[in-house]
């Protein structure tokens, strides 16, 4: 089996809902990332063989195969095909894994895996709520109801269930959320994101032109006391908006190539794809899947936790990474070293390649070798990708 290499990785800075990226059509925002990947590598755009685009809310401006729409809005020629992938929050991580598998199989040499989500212009739950309100039904089928009677699948409840199962308390989650902001603030002030962020033209609150090159969700004046006073999402629960990922607009992407393409196009690899896997798990607790998925991935890769230098565990809710740390025994100082989605935002379908972009750049900056990325996903699933920095 052949090897697959990441030769470029980029992301936009996260935009808050109704924030600096609100003027961007999602296809154009994704196209900017495609263009940047081509510019970073200097490769002939016509040599890209496929674009795999993660996107969760495929409705409105993100419908009709937004991946292809992004290609048609970019400098890539019409000959470059594209498809759009929905594995919920892991959509663009799955795009990366599909790209790696295509390259490893020898069927393709140059593939772009990317993700897009404008949660301003296509609000969360729009693909389900809008049809249901207009009499076109609900995603839960009679067959699912028979298997899971009376259960409303909910990530919010799943986050609470994870906290309860692992004996977590609200103070732990609030403290973790505060730390996420502190890490993101430190990373931003140190210029840690400089090489990975694609600066764009945005608009300020009054509609004036402004440069968008800093993650808009970071609260630079945040205090632990402020987090502790945020209203809980449900009475008697432990999760608040401050300990959940932020609604976010953003796009991200990586270019994956074969060894043959490395030589032919004189490309310098950032990392080699060492392992890819996906695990289905309990759809009711839903968000616990990264824990067994990590254990299985390491076993399949013949590795141990101590072999991994840096981890990216998506902060959908604070209970997910805190439970993951507790179960795996991983060193907290190696996880989400530049902050996570609680501070930086979670642009759903774009988060997979966003986290990978941060991971490969962090490995390079710190001179480390192996990185592991995992994400909880709607429906009770988790992807795991392990990369080796080169």
C-alpha angles and dihedrals in degrees: 000000000000128000127251123213134194108224100171135019128181142162140180119245109262117265123211119235106282089005138121096316096049092106094059121098106225093239091053092047091052090045090058089059092048090052092049092052090053091047093049093053100033089222121154103262090223090065092068104105100192143358118216111194124193116213130155106190100053098179136102110355090006096052133097094050102312088197091066089043089056092051091051090051093049138070090262112111122249089254090074109092126207141190134193122233130202117195089142113243090356094056099117093036085058089047088056092049092049089049091051091048091051091052095042090051091056094237093112137024105192122034132161119215113193145152140214136189128164101187088178096058097032105033121212113271093019092121091056105030099047096054093042092052088052096050100262099122139245131283094241106092129206088254091055091045090054091053096040104027117196094357120133105201106231132171089201091058090041090058090053091046092052090051092050095045093052095042095245123162131211094252090059092052094046092048091049090050091051090050091051089058092045092053091047092049092049092047093049095047091048092051093243092145096046096100096044103044121089105213114224139182110260138166130249126225091280094048096256122141115269136167112251109207104122125073103260097208097065110110102211093187096046121142131194089234090056092052092049092057097053113116116259118247090235133016111265093013133118104225124088132172087264092060094045130079117271124251103251146179116220152122133214141171150174133208115228121196142173127246088255091056091048090060098037095051097031092238126170114221122227094194145348121236103243102175140000128187143149131207132196117214143163108328092201100059081028101169099064094080097097090068100060090032091058093049092049094045093052091048092050090047092047091239139125131219091256090059090066116084100189134019131199110198111174114244098220086148127354091245091067101062092034092054090043091055092046094051100040098040090224119164107264089213089066097052125088090343093179096043128267146238094303088068104019101038135249112248091188106220092029096051097084098062089032090062091043090051090053092044098053092045091048091050089052095046093050097040092239129149116210129040131182125201127191136165137190113235139197112269093035105285138128135196121210123198123180119194134186117216114229 
